[in-house]
Amino acid sequence: MSRRFPWRRFVARFREPRPGLVVTASTQLAPGIVHLPDPGDGALRIEADDLVLDGRGAVLDGGGRGGIGILLRGRRRVVLRNLTVCGYAWAVVAIDCTELVIEDCDLSDNGRSDGTFLDITRVDEGTGGGVRLVRTVASRVARVRAMYQDTGVDALACRGLTVVDCELSHNAAWGIRLHGSSDCRLERNRARHVNRCGGSGCDAAGILLTAGSHRNLVAGNDLRWSGDGFFLGNQFSPPSDDNLVVGNDGSYSPNNAFEATFSRGNVFRRNRACWSNFGFWLGFSTDTVLEENLVTDNRVDGVHWEHGARGILRGNLVARNGRDGAAFTLDPANRDFPDRCVSTGHELRGNRFVANGRAAVFLLHTTGTRLAANRYEQEKIPVLLAGDTRDNDIQDVFAIP
C-alpha cells in the first residue's frame, strides 16, 4: 500500500499555496485563484534544487500590493510551468540561478508605470514586470505571456539565456531588456506596441540591449509599433558589441525601427525597418554591418549614421524614405565626444535606392567612403555632397534623365 500511495508525494502534489510558502520538492499546486500577498521575501519561495513547480491552473494573485510572486536565490535546475502570477511588482525573480526553465506561464499584469522618460542606464528603472533574472546563467524562458506591465523579461548581468516564443506585447517599458547580459538568444518573440508617454516612446522598446550586452542573437522577433522596435543604446554605459540582429520586424515606430549607438561590430541582416521616423539610427557606432534589409517608407531617413566609421551597407533595398535613403553626417560643433567626431570609412555596395525624397545618399563632412555597384531608380539626386566632404571613392554610374 505504501508503494502505491506514497504519502509524501500525495501531499506535495496538492500543495495549497499560502503567503510565505516554501517549496523544497517537486510540487503541483491546487487549481484556482489564490490571493497570496508577499510577506516581505516572496509570496512563494523555491529553496531547493532539481525540482518542478507545476501550477496546473493555479493563479497566484498579489492583489496589486507589490512585492515578488515567486523568488529563487542560488537555485539550480528548477522548472516553473503552467503558472499564472499577477498583481505583484515582479511575478518571478531569480537571482544567481543556473539552468532555470520557465515555460508555459502567464506572468502579466504586474508592476507598471507610464508618462515618464526612461533612463536606460539604471538597473532598477521601471516598477516591475513578468520575469527578472539577475546573474542567472544557462536558463530558458519559453512560451511565456508577460504583458500589460513595464517589462516582459528583464535580464541583468546574465549569460547564456534563451528567450523564445514569448508574447511580450503591450508593455510600457521593454518587451525584453538585456542589461550587461551576453551570449543570449532572443528568438521568435512578439513585443509589439511596447510604448509609453502617450505613444511617443520615451525610450521604450520592443527589445533593449545596453550596458555591455555582447554576442547576442536577436532573430525573428516581431517588434512593430513600439517606441523603438530594437534599441541598442548605451549613453555613457559600456557599449554593446558584436550582436547579430537578423530577420526581425521593427516597423511602425514613432522613432527608430532599429537603433544602435556607441557600439562596435553589430550586424543587422534581413530585417524590416519601414514606416517609422527613421529606419536605422546608428549614431557614434563603428564597424556596423547592414545587409539585405528592407528600409522603406520612413518619414525622415532610411539610414541615418552620424559620427560613425567603417560601416558597411550591402544588398539593402532603401526606398521611398521622406528625406534621404542613407545619410552619413558629422556635426563639427559636437564636443560631447571629441574622440568620435568622425564620419569616415564607410562602404555602400550593391544596394538598391528607389524614389527617396531628397537624395539616395547624403554625405556631410564625410571622408574615405566608397560607393560601388549601387542602383539608383527614380532618384532626384543620387548622391548629395555637402560640407567638408572629400577623398571619397564614388564608382557608381548615374543615369542621365
Order of alpha helices (4+ residues) and beta strands (2+ residues): alpha-beta-beta-beta-beta-beta-beta-beta-beta-beta-beta-beta-beta-beta-beta-beta-beta-beta-beta-beta-beta-beta-beta-beta-beta-beta-beta-beta-beta-beta-beta-beta-beta-beta-beta-beta-beta-beta
